């Protein structure tokens, strides 16, 4: 089968959607299928295909994570996609590439699959001041309905996505495709003790400290400020508990300053953006993964933490609570006091119990390989073809 995947962002840019698409592409190709990624690129001035990726000229949106936006209307792109002769179009974003994918599927009369990854209600503040929030939210829901009507199959990574789409007024079946993770990159032997020690040394974290990490874009919707507030109010310096925040984003400097104002000092460490391929020793240098975000559909960073053997402390998020198997791969907390209690419990586990918990966490994501997600998607592609 030939699959054309339309996405607003792709490598070398990194976020959860990009990682999801990369893993899906690798799985499909491992099973003998052909994939063409169609994406924006602010660094090219003309359309070009390299290594299975069609890069389209784009304007940079600095306010929204430096995303690029291309014209959805391009004769050159249309010609290059038609020459690939896809059996199916899969759109993974809603903007210029989403519209381009819809136009391509209609022009070639081939099935369209739409995957929604983002709860846009949590991101409206990037483009609309407070008084306009409700209006923009209604417009965004109308747009979700517009896209959904044109898709043969709609998918998303969690029940939260299903509820969000239905809440936007789409009365369709949503197929849940849980995210996958590059297991081999985060295996126990993927990093050395020297590499793990080097990460701690680079950021002034003592060897014996207990380190909780969060990995992702440093945006308001990620709840990092809330995580720091709970840490500052419920732990003290003598607890020797640190928070390592890995990633770049528009609130990086603001949150660094906030950590100082909270009195966390060196116990809240911000690394800035780290290339994705360099992340394994960062996870491996930590002891658990912590998040206070309720904006995630299904966090790939959290899965990468689990693949690294890190138990997860996740704030209660009812639609996502089934992602945590309590006592197997993590715990769910509702208050800062509860979170601090779990941090101390994990810190004080005997070595044997820590190793057993690491093995249990890794085992909980052992089935989330690239081939697994590819096989699942191939079934949906065939459903779309049959329906179309």
N, C-alpha and C positions, 0 to 999 in steps of 0.2 A: 504494500500500500504506500502511496505517496501522500504525505501530510504537510500542509503549509500552516505554520503557526505564526499568527500576527501578535506582536507584543510591543508596547511602548518602549520598553527597556530590555536590554540584553547585555551579555558580557562585553567589555570588562566591568560594566556597572553591576553592582551587587545589591540585591534585596531579596526578600522571600519569594517574590514572583519569578525573578530571574533564576534563582536556585531551583525552584519547582520546574521551570521550563527546561533548564539544563539537564536535570535528572530525567525528565520525561523523554527528551531527545536522545539521551544516551541509552535509555531502556528500549526505545523504539528501534534505534539503529542496531542494538545488540540482537534484536529479534529479526533483523533483516529488512526493515522498512526504511524508506527514504524520508528525510525531514528537511524542509526549508524554513528557516526562521526569517521572518520579515519584520524588521525593526527600524526605529529611528536612530540616527547617529549625528550628533552635532559637529563631529569632526570630519565629515565627508561633504563634498560639494556636488557630487553626482552619485546616482545609484550604482552600486557595485555588489557583486556576489563573491564572497570569500569563505571557504570552508563551510559551505552550507548555510551561510547567513547573508541575506539581502539587506544591505544597509542603505537607508534612505536619508537624504539631507534633511536636517531639522533645525529649528530654532530652540535655543536653550531657555528653559523656564527656571530661573534662578530661585524664585520664591518657593517652588514646589520641588525640593530635593534635586534641583538641576536636571529634571527630566527634559527630554527633547520632544518637540511636537512637529510632525510633518504634515504637509497637505494630504488630506485623504484622497485627493484627486490627482493622479499622476499616470499619464500614458505610458511612461517608461516602466514604472513599477508593474502596471497591469500587463505589459508585454512580457516582462521577465517572469512573473508568476504564471502566466499562461504557458510559457515555454517549459516550465517545470511540470505542468500538467498534473496538478494535485487531484487526488480522489476526494479530498475533504479539506475544508478550511476550519481552523480552530483559532478563535480569537480569545486572547488572555487579558486584554485591557479594553477600556471603554472609549478611548478618545480617538486620536487621528488614525491609529492602526486598527482600532475596532471598526470604525466606519470603512476603512480601506478593505478590511477583511469581508465585511458584509457586501460591499460593492463587487469584490472579486467573486464571491460565492454566487451572487446573482448573475454576473456577466457570464460565468462558466456553467451556471445551472448545476452546482454541486452542493452537497450538504454543508451546513454550518453548525459547529459546536461552539458554545459560549461558556467560558469559565469565569465566574466572578470571584475575585480574591479579597476584595477590600470593602469594609463597611464605611462607605463614603460619608455617612452622617457624622463620623468621628473626625473627618478631615475638612469639613466645611469652613472651619475657622481660618484655614489658609487663604481662602479666596473671598470670604464674606464677613463683614463686620457684624456684631451681635444683632442689631435690629433686622438684618436681612437673612438671618440664619433659617428661619422657618420657610421663607419664600424659596431660598436656594435648595433647601431640603426637598420641598415639593417638586421643584424642577428636576432634581437629581433622580427622584423616584419615577417621574415621567420618563426620564431618559433610560432608566433600567428597564421599564416596560417596553419602550421602543426597541431596545436591543433584543430583549427576550422574545418578542413577537417574531423576530426574524431568524431565530435559531431553531434548528431541528431538535437539538438536545441542549439542556442547560446543566452545568455542573458547578460544584463548589466544594471546598475542603472540609466543611463541618456542618453540623446542625445549625449553628449560628448563622451561617451563610444561607441555609434554607429558610430560616425564619426571617432574615433580612429581606430576601427576595420576595417572599410571600407578603411581608409587611409593606413592600413597595407596590403591592397590588398585582403581582404576577401569580396567576392561578395555574401553575404548571408543576409537573413533577421535577424535582431537583435531584440529580444523581450526586451522591456524596463520594468524592474521591480523596481520601486522606493523603496528606502530603507524605513524601518519602525523603530519605536522607542518604547521603553517600557514606555508607557504613564503614567501608574500608579506610576512609580518611580519618575516622575518629576512633578506630580500634585501639585496644590497649597498647599495642606495640607500634602505633603510628608515630609516636613521639618519644623522645629520650628524656631521661631525668635532667640532663644538662639543659635541654631546650625548655623544659618546664621551669627549672630554677632561673633561667635567663629572663623569662617573662616577669617573674616576681622581682628579680633584681632591678630590671629596667624601670619598674614603677615604684620602687622603694617599699615593697610588701615583704614583711619578715617571713622567713622560711616556715616558721611554726604557726603563722596566722591562719585562721579559718576564712576562706574567701568565697563569697557568693558572687556570681557574675550575672550580668544581663547583657545580651547581644542584640543590637538592632539600631535602627535609625534613631537619632536623638531628637525626637519630636515631642510635642506636648501630649499627644494622644497615647504615648507609651507608658505614662504613669511613673516615670523615673523620679520625679519630684516627690510623689507619694511614697515611693520605696525609700527614699532618703529620709523623709520625715519620720517614717516608722522606725527606721534604723537609729536615728538620732534620739528619739524619745524613749526607746525601749532597750537600747544597749549602751554600754559605756566603754571607754578606752580599754579598761582592764579585761573586757570580754575578748579582746583580740580578734574581733570580727570585722572583716573588710568587705567593701562592695567594689567590684571591678566592672565598670560600664564600658563596653566595647562597641565602638561605632562612631560615626560622624552624623551631623545633621544641624538643622537651623537653631536648635536650642542648646548646643554644646556649651558655648561660653556662659550662657545664662545659668545653666545647671551647675557648672563649675563654681560660679559665684554663689549660688544658692547653698551648695555643700559647705562652703566656708561660713556663710551666715548661720547655718544650722549647727556649726561647731564640730562638724565631722572631720575637718582637717584632712589629714592623709588617709583616713579610713574610707573615703569615697574617692576612687581613682578613675579618671576618664582617659581612655587611650587615644581617642580620636579614631578616624577611619582606619581600618586594617584590611588589607587585601584578603579576599575570601580564602585563597589557598594558604594563607599564613595563620588562619584561625586555630587549627588543631592544637598547637601547644598552649594557646591562650585558654581554651576550655580545659585542657588537661592540667593546667596550673591551678585550677579552682577546685572547690569542694562541693559546690551545689549551684544550681541555677535558680534565680529568684525573679519573679515578675509581679508587678502590680498593674499590668495593663489589662484592660477589658476590651481593647479594640482589635484583638487578634482573631482571625478566623481559625487558623491552626498554625501556630508559630513554628516555622522551620528551624529557627535558632534554638528553640526549646528542644526540638527533636535532635539537633546536633549536640546539644548538651547531654541529652539522654544517651545518645550513641557514644559519647565520651565517658559515660558512667556517672554522670552528675544527677543526683536526685533533684527533683524540681519542687520549689515552693511557689505555688500559684495562688493568687488571690481568688476568692470565690467568684466564678463566672458561670452561672448556671448552665448555659448552653454548651460550655466547654469542659464541664467538670468530668466528663467521661474520658477525657484525655489523660487524666491522672488516676492511676490505680493506687489508692492510698496504702502506704507501707511497702508497695512494690517498686514504684518509680518516683514517688514523691508524696507531698502532702498539700492539702488545701487549707488556707487560712482566711479569716475574715477581719482580724484586727492586727495592729502592729504588735500587740502583746503576744498573740498566738504565733506570729511570724518569728519573733525573737525567741520564743520558746523552742520552736522547731530548729532554729539555727543553733542554739546551745545544745539541743539533743543530738543533732548530727555532729557537732564539734566534739562531743564527749563520748561518742561511740568507741568501744574498744576496736583495735585494728582489725581483728577478725570479722567483726560485724560490719565494719566499714567496707571491707573487701567483698563480703557477701552481698551487701546492698548495691555496690557498684555492678557486680555481676547480674543482679536482679534487674537493675535499671537498663543495662545493655540488652538483656534478653527481651525486655518489654518492647523494644523497637527492632528486633532482629528480622521481622518480616517486612520492614518498610524499605525494600530495595528498589532500584530503578526499573528492573525487569517486572516487578510486581505491579507498579503503577502503570507501566506500559501495557501489560496484558489487560488490566482493567479498562484503560482508555480504548484499546483496540475493540473491546466488546461494545463500548459506547459508540465508537466510530461506525461499527457495523450496524448498530441500531439506527444511527442517523441516516446512513445510506439506505437502509430498508424503508425508513419513514419517508425520506425524501422522494 
